Amino acid sequence: LDVVAASFGGGIKIWSNRTPIIIETVFDISEEGLDFGQVLENYSRELPLSITNSSEDTLVNVVLYTTNPIFQVSDVNSVLRDVGPFSLLPGEIKDITITYSPSASLTENEALVIHSVPEVVLVPLYGVGVGQGVPEWTLDISVANSTGGVDGSQALVIGTGMGATDTLDLQYEEVNLPPQPPLAIFDARVQVAGYDGFLREIKDSEALTHEYFITWRAGDAGYPISLTWDPEQLPNGSFYISDVFDGLFIPETNMRTISELVIPDTQEDVDVIKISFSKHTSQDYVLSAGWNLFSLTVDPADAALETIIPGAISAYDYNMLYQTVSTLQVGTGYWLNMPANAQNNIDGIMVEELTLNLNEGWNLIGSNSNTVLLEDIVQEPDASVVSIFGFNNGYIQHYQIDPGAGYWVEANQECSITLPRTNYLTKSLQTTDALEPILEPEYLIQLQVTDARGISRSVAFGADTAGTDLLDQKLGEVALPPRPPSSVPHLWLQGEDATLVRDIRCANEDLQEFVIELQTGDLVYPLTISWDTELVPNHSF
């Protein structure tokens, strides 16, 4: 059993190196844990980590080490399992790199130990070693001329594998062939840019789409050329086969519906076919009874509303006004009305990166298949996004975009935004609640409207010497998106140029007038309007 020992209080303390010890919290760690994912055997992956001395004292004899040498710690001075001892001044940052280098097909669950006298911290380290040269999937394709047999046919293999490239991957048994033989001799191969061709072509399993090109020479036996495969061997995803002329001679055909493609002797000019592969995934969507802001994070083969969300009452998109839709598309946000709570599973091509063109003003957008923080949204031009709102029994300002939800995004100009493919396994996500306002007003009254079923909406109004009739962002005012469809309950304050849920006026004015409007939607009467009288200042209301 590995143990840790340290002098403390005139004695020596000994404990298991997997047991955190906190006498005083002195470290601020940039990540709660590091997940390296899958890494091929005898390959490596590096992830950064920052350690900050958050105390007011200089820390001495700080030591870093891992619980397994499969993970290596490195800084600017060393590449070792152990780093230290070293000192950290108050506020000083130590940047290190952890390298995971698996040598076997194992799941590793280890830790980085950050050891000092006042505190011992464990940072979990996760990784999965994957055997080299094991494809994620393969498809066997036989190409034959009119006679076939040993001299008139060739077996080819296509597929995907982790870490594979579009060049020569020896770990996947790819071999560059010699140049094609004379025209009289039959030959078939997979075309690869920069090479004469392969019998086996494995591409990167992380990519969403791939194209494989198979070429041949018919030889003296000539056409027809037949390509055969087993549809049962096809993995999850879409596979289409066609010529390279946009289906002019060989129309694009779903490979799951046939097992053979024949190029007749009337099409001897066709000597290359293309196989297009797109990944499919299944995504679960949890929907609440009533209204939801919803978007697709997969691109289904059939996007009809009645097909992908059976039982939905209606869906609306927005383009200056609401309009009902019967077919949904990726990148658009929708108001979706459900009769009851539901969970739907939708199969389609995963949307990992999404680029959208926005108009100046409010835009109802969709999401991609992973969470994206506001700071990670690529904006062109920069600083075009003013605010983002979601919906959960009322509009809520958000600072990240989560998969499956729709969002109102306000832009200060025409622009484009890109929601990138991200991985936040080791990053603390920001809250989706609105940030606290910079300044608290002199008084703030919350008014709530509640129906007979207990469903409520609320707004807040008040005054401060810094308040104006315009949008006071420093006091927490944010312009709301367009009001929801008419059957959605909505409460708001009417500002000078925008609708608000929080309106702070100037306290120096003798008269402060607040206009509160309610869209009753499906609220059930009687309605109760309530507020806390203790928050009402000594004024006339």
N, C-alpha and C positions, 0 to 999 in steps of 0.2 A: 504494500500500500504506500503510495507516494504521500509524503507529509510535508508541511511547511512549518518552519520554526522562526521566531523573531523575538528579540529582546524587548521587554516591555515592563515598566514599573520595577526595575531592578531584578527581574527574573527572565525566564525563557518560556514562551508560550508555543505550544505545538498543536497543530490541527491538520485535518485532511485537506489536501490542496483543492478539493472540490467543494469545500464549505466556505462560503463568503463570510468574512469577518468585518464588522463595521464598528469601530470605536469612535470614529469621526468621519463623516463623508467629505472626501477631499478630491475625488476624481469626477470629471464630467466626460463621459465617453460618447463619441459621435454616433455609435451604433449600439443597439441593444444586443445584437447578435449578427453573425456573418453566415449567410447561406450561399455556398459555392455552387449549389446545383449539381448537375451531372458533369463529370470531367473524365475524359478518356484516360485509361491506364497509361502511365509514363508520359502524360502531358500535365501541364500545370495551369492553374488559374490564380490570379492575384486580386485581392480586395484591400482597399485602404481603410485605415482606422486612425482616429485622432484622439489623444488623451490630453486633457487639460487639467492643470492644478487649479481647482476652484477654491482652495483655501487661502488664507492670508499668510501662511507660513511656507518656507522653502521645504520641500519634501526631499529627503536624502535616502539613499540606498533603495531606490525604486527598481524593481526587477520585473521583467516580463518573460514569461515562458509558456509553452503549450504543453498540454497533457499527453500529446502524441507527436512524435517527430514527423508524422505525415504532414503536419502543419508547421510551417517555418515562419519565424518572426524576423523581419528585417527593418533596419532604419538606414540612414545615410552611411553608417559606419560598419554595418555587419549584416550578414545573412546567416542566422543561426536559429536553433530552437530557443535559445535564451538571449535576451538583450538586457544589459545592465550589469552591475548597479549604476544608476545615474541619478542626478538631482533635477528637480523641477522647481523653478522659481514661481511665486504666486502669479497666476494667470498665464504661465508659459504652456505652450502646446507642443506635444510630442507626436509627430506624424510617423506612423509605421505602416508596413505592408505585411499582410499574412498571405502566404503562398500554400496552396493545397496541391499536392503532387501524389495522387493515388498510385499504388503499385499493384492493386488487386481490385476485384469487383466486390467492394464492400461499402456499406453505409457507415459513415463516420459521424460520431456524435461526441465531440471533444470540447475543450475549452481553452481560451487564452486566460492565464492567470496574471493579473496586475497586482503586484505585491508591494505594500508599504507598511510601515508600522501602524499608522492610524486606520488603514482600510485595506482589505483584500477584495478585489473584484473579479468575478468570473464572467467572461464574455463567451457565450456559446458559439461553437464552430461546427457547422454542418456541411457535409459533402457526400457525394455518392460516386464512387469509382465505377467506371463502366468499361467492360472488356473491349479491347481494341478490335476493330474490324467487324463488329456485329451490326449489320444494318437494321434500321427500324422496320423496314419492309422491303421486299423485292418482288418483282414481277418477271416471270419467264416468258419470252416472246420468241416464237419460231418464225423465221423468214425462209420461204422456199420458192423456187422457180417452178416451171410447168412440170418437171419430172420429179423434183424433190430428191429424197434419198440422201446418201452420204455426200455425194458431190453436188447436190443441188439444194442444200438447206443449211441453215446456220442458227444455232441457239444463242440468244442475246438475253441480257439481264439488265433491268433498270431498277432503281430504288432510291431510298434516302437513308442517311445515317448521320449520327451526331459528329460534328466536326468535319464532315466531308466538304469538298470544294468543287469548283467547276473545272479544276485541273486534275492532274494525276494524283490519286490517293492510293498509295501502296498498301495502307492498312486495310483497305477494302478490296484488295486483290485486283485493282485496276492495272491493266498493262497496255502500253501503246503498241498498236499493231504496225506491221510493215506497210508500205504503200500498197494500194489496191493492185491486184494482178491484172493481166491483159483482159480486154473486153470479153474474150471467149470463155473466161473462167468465172463461174458464179462467185459472188462475194456479198456479204452483208455485215454491217457494223453500225455502231452508234457514233454519230458525229460529235466531236469535241473540239472546240476552238483551240487552235495551236497544236493539234495533234493529228495523226493520221486516222485515228478512230479507236474505239474500245469495243470489246465484246461485253463488257460489264461497266455500267456507269451509275455510280452512287452519288447523289447530290445531298446538300445540307438539309438535315431534318428540321432545322429551325426556321427555314424559309416557308412562306405561306404558299407560294406557287412555284412550279418548275415546268420547263419545256424540254422534252427529249426528242432528238431528231435521229431517225433511223434511215439509212441510205443503203442502196444495193446496186449490184450489176447483175443483170439477168443471166449472163453467159449465153452459150450457144443454144441452150434449151429454150431460152426466151420466156416471155410472158404467157399466161398470167402469173403474177407474183401474189403469194398469199402470206398473210401475217396471222398467226393464231396465238391465243392466250386463254387462260382459265379465268373467267370473271370472278370466281370464288376466291382467287388469290389477291384481288384488289383490296387495299386497305380502306379505311374510312377516308372519304374525300371524293372529289369529282375527277373523272378521267374521260377525256374526249380525244378522238383521233381524227385527223384530217390531213389534206395536203398542205403545202406551205404557201398556197395562193388564196388564203382566206376561204377555203372550201370550194373553189371554182370547179375542180375536177373530182375531188373526193370530199363530199360534204362532211361537216363536223358531226361525229356520231358518238353517242354515249357508249363507252366500252363495257359498261355493266350490262347492256342490253344485247350484245353480240359477243361471239368468241372468235370470229374470223373476219378479216377484211381482205377482199380480193381486188387487185388492180388488174383489169382485163388487158388483152393485147391491143385494144383500141386506145389505150392510154399509156403507151410506152414512153412518153415524155415525162411521166411521173416516176421519179426514182428516189424521192425523199418523202417521208411522211412525218408528221408532228404529233406527239402525244402531249397534251396539256393536263397538268395535275394541279388541283387546288385543295388545300387542306380543309377538312370539315371538322367542326366541333359542335358539341351540344352545350347550350347555355340555359341555365334555369333562371326564370324570371318570377319573382314573388310580387304579386299585385294585390292591392287592397281594394275592398269594396268601395265603390264610388270613384272619385276622380284621381288619376295618377298622371304624372309627367313621365313619359315612357320613351325609350328608344331602343333600336335594334343594335346589338353588338356582334351579331353574326349576319351574314348575307344569305338568306335562305333561298332555295330553288323556287319556292312558291311563297311570295310575301303577301298573299291575300289575307286580310284581317281575319276572316272566318276560318282560314286554314291554320294560321300560326297561333291565334288566341281565340279558340272556339268559345262562344258564349259572350264575347265582348259586346256591350250595348252599342258603342259608337267610338270613333276616333276623329280628332280634329287636328289639322295642322294650321299654320298661321302665315299669312302673307298680306299684311296690312289689315286683314280681317280673318275670322275663323271660317274654315270650310271643312265639311266632312270628307273623309277619305275611306276608300275600301281596300287600298293596297299601300303598304308601308315601304319605306326605303331607308337605307343606311344613311346616317348623317343628319336626319331630321328628328326633331323632338315632337311628340304628339301628346295632346290631352286624350287620355284613354279612360273610358267610363266602364267600370266592371260591376256586375250585379252582386257579386260576392267575392270574398277573399279567394285567391286562386294562385296556383303555381304552374307555370307553363314551361315546358322544355322545347326549345327551338333548335333545330339542326341547320347548320350552314357554314359558310366560309368565315373564319374568324377575322374580325376587323381589328388589326393590331395598331395601325397608324391611320389617322383620319385627318384630311385637310379640307377645310370648309371656307367658303367665301361669305363674308358677312356684309350686310348693309349698315350704313350709319343708323344708329338707333337700336331698337330691340330685335333680336333674332332668336327663334326657338330652335335649338340645335340638339343633336344626338350625341352619343358618347361612343368611345371605342371599347375594346375588351379589357382594359385595365384602368386603374385609378390614375388620374393625372392631376398633380397639384397645379394651382394657378401659376406659380412661379416657373413651372416647366412647360407651360403652353407656349409654343413658338408663335410669335405675332409678327406680321409683316404688313404695314410698318410697326415698329416696336411701340409699346405702351398704347395700343389701340383699344384694349379691353378695359371698360370702366368698372363693371361689376357683373357678378354671376348670381342668379337666383334659381333655387329649386322649389319644390312644393311638397309640403307635408301638413295637411290641414291648414294651409296658409303659406304665403311666400316666405322663404327663409334664405338669407344671403349665404352663399357657399364660397369656399376657397379651394375647392377641388372638384373634379368631375369624376363621378363614380359610374362604373359600367351598368347599363340597363336603364338609367334615368335620363329624362329630358331636362334641359336647362334653358332658361332665358339668359342670354348674354347681351349686354349693352356695349356697343362700340361707338367711339367718338368720331369714326370716319369709316369709309369703305376699306376693308382690309381682308386678309386671310389669316386663319389660325390653323395650326397643326397640333393635334393631340398625339404625342409620340408614344411609341411602345416603351413602357417603363417597367421597372421591377422595384417595388417598394417593400420587399420581404424584410429588409433590415432597416427601414427608415420609418420613423414615427410620423404618421400622417397628421395633418392639421385637422382641427375640429371643423365640422361643417356648420357649426353655429356662428352667428355674426360676431366679429371682434368687439370687445368693449370699446365704447366711444372714448375719444381722447379726453374730452372734458365732460364732467357731469353738470347738468343745468342746475339753476337755483331751485327749481321745483319741477317735478315730473309726475303726471297723473296717468295711470293706466286705466283705460275704459274697456270693458269687456261686454260683448253681446253673446248671450247663451240661449239656445232654443229649448223646446220642451224635452228633447232627448239628451240634453247636456252637451251638445256640440257647440263650441264657442269660437269666437274670433276676437282679437284684441288689437288696440292701437294705443299709443302713448303720446301725450302732448305736454308741453311745459314752456318755460321761459328762462332766458339767461341774458345777461348784458351783452354777450357775444352773439346772441341770436339775431337772425335777419329773416326777411320774407323769402329769401332765396334758399338754395340747397346748402345747408351747413354741415359739411361732412365731418368737421372737427367736433361737432356735437352729436355725431352718430346718425345724421339724416342720410338716407340713401333713396334714390328714386326707384319706385317699384316698376316691374314689367307691366305690360298691358293686362287689364283685368281678365280673369279666366272666362270660359264660356258661361252663358247666362244661368245655367243650373248649378254652378259652383258657388257656394257662399263666399263672400269676399267683403272685407271691411277695410276702409282706408281713409286717410286724411287728405284733403285736397289742398296741395300747396300752390305756390304762385305759378310754377312751371312744371310740376310733377306731382304724382300721387305718392303718399308716404305712409309708413306705419309708425313713424316717429317725427313729430313736428315741434321744433323749438323756436319760439318767437322772441322778439327783443323785449327784455324785462323793463327797459326804460320807457316804453310806450305806455300811455294811460289805458289804452284798449288793446287787448289781444283777442283776436277772433279766430276760432278753429272751426273748420267745416269738416264734419265727419259724414261719410257716405257708406251705405250698406247695400250690397247686392245680395238679396236674401237667398237666391238660389233655391235649394231644396230644404232650407231650414223649416222647422215645424213650429208654428205659433202655439202658445204665446212666447214672445221673446223678452228676455230680462236683460236690462242694461245696468251694469254695476261698476262701482269704483270704490277705492279705499278713501274714506273721508279724512283719515289722519294725514294723508298725503296732500290734501287740498290746503294751499296756503291761505293766509288771512286776507283774501280778496273776495270780490263779488263774482260768483260763477253762475 
